[in-house]
Amino acid sequence: MSKKKYDGLFSEPNEVHAFIIGLSEVVCPWAPRFRVKQDKPPEPTRDCPFKYIFDEYHYYVGGRAMGVLAWVGIGVLLMLAIKAVWF
């Protein structure tokens, strides 16, 4: 019996990198280092994961959406904590 290769969600490292970069850009309170509004990706450098973002843009956008949901969850938790303490 041969093992089947998993070919689904997050099956390659580039997909995970794009997702984590998108998530981090939203959750972290500083401005993103890279802009992805270009027709073709620039040449990748040692510290520039731009090619991952360009090739796996749907994972990058999914990471950004999860970052927004994380902030919504943080806001709800803060609201509940404040409500429990002051009211």
Secondary structure, DSSP 8 states (H G I E B T S, - for coil): -------STT-SHHHHHHHHHHHHHHHSSS--S----SSS-----TT-THHHHHHTHHHHHHHHHHHHHHHHHHHHHHHHHHHHHH-
